[in-house]
Amino acid sequence: FLSLPLQAKMSRPVQARRLEGIDKNIWVEFVKLAATYSKVNLGQGFPDFPAPDFLQEALRRALGGENHMLHQYTRAFGHPPLVKVLAQFFEKLLGRELDPMTNVMVTVGAYQALFCCFQAFVDEGDEVIIIEPFFDCYEPMVKMAGGTPVFVPLRPKAPKDGKLMSSADWQLDPAELASKFSARTKAIVLNSPNNPLGKVFSQGELELIAELCVKHDVLCISDEVYEWLVYDGRQHIRIASLPGMWDRTVVIGSAGKTFSATGWKVGWTVGPDRLLQHLRTVHQNSVYHCATMAQEAVAQGFQRELTLYGKPDSYFVQLPRELQQKRDLLVQSLVAVGMKPIIPEGTYFLVADISEFKSDVPDVPNSDEPYDYRFAKWMIKNKGLAAIPLSAFYSEAHRSSHTNFIRFCFAKEEATLKAANDILQKWKQEKTS
């Protein structure tokens, strides 16, 4: 042993094949840029306003109370008070009786819920349909599980009379969607309301997806983390409530988005035991357990909302009203500077057309970086305003067709949105002078 060189380096590859090609992540790059240059960050999707007082108080009670067992492990698949109240809540929403121990599983945010789904259901050679634009983790998670992502884009239709486009104007082509289903299709990922576009899928669109799932015996992974953030009187329809879909759907939710507390990382899955039993296997062999204290506080938050369900004092009623006002403020600011926002029906996010700004952004010699990436970086460095390029939410095959848009997050304090407006107003004056 003593004769071996002390600095001997490994020569064999250490990276698992499943990580090939998925090592890059837009958030690492743009979070660093925003932290370095931006005065106002409308890039990442988290609120800069506090979680509601009742939720903070619930956490304080849990921390300072006499139940010292809240500092210890709880049930691996979900703190009993939380899964119980989630079952009661979703019984109302889905119109069916739920067993809290078998039809609900708590996860470390919706992110882990998604990971559990892909690991539990997707085998080598399986295809998973992903609707574009999509939350960027879907594609690498499918690939890590050995599956093949199959992409189908929402296609925009120009609005009439020169109106601003709505996220409702971005629609699936029924024939194109149907052509993506085959004997190899294992699942489709549905994200409604959709990040980044803010689209809320209509009853007709959901019925089309449901019909194809039933016809081809395909699972539906339904990412509904923005379920309460729907605007202009629109309604979020849960695909699991449609005929034939409960037995094949896993619903994913998030306390982070529901209660404006993204750092708590409490999420959940709701579905039939025949599906959730496989998620439990992945969960118990990876994360195993979520923070007991956070689960207790979220349970108390849901208990409050259960008693106020549908009433004006409900946080689930108040929050979308407040966010709709914030959305409209940002729309006005963007229109004033010459961007063309796509009015979102839901979520935290607003996508804007930046095609009129190409003369403002210098070309980068020998760069194959798309325009929206160059624009977003230029805007952060030169204007101090951070946003995210939309093409990051597309597959490589369709990315080049969607480089004239960027995504803003409007779930911010009014002071933050005012600061963004000040930047945009100054920019407008510079453009006209």
Secondary structure, DSSP 8 states (H G I E B T S, - for coil): -TTS-TT----S--S-GGGTT----HHHHHHHHHHHH-SEE-SSS--SS---HHHHHHHHHHHHSS-GGGGS---TT--HHHHHHHHHHHHHHHTS---TTTSEEEESHHHHHHHHHHHHH--TT-EEEEEES--TTHHHHHHHTT-EEEEEE-EE---STT---BGGGEE--HHHHHHH--TTEEEEEEESS-TTT-----HHHHHHHHHHHHHHT-EEEEE-TTTT-B-TT-----GGGSTTTGGGEEEEEEHHHHTT-GGG--EEEE--HHHHHHHHHHHHTTT----HHHHHHHHHHHHHHHHTTTSTT-HHHHHHHHHHHHHHHHHHHHHHHT-EEEB-SBSSEEEEE-GGGTTTS---TT----HHHHHHHHHHHHH-EE-EEGGGGS-HHHHTT--SEEEEE--S-HHHHHHHHHHHHHHHHHHH-
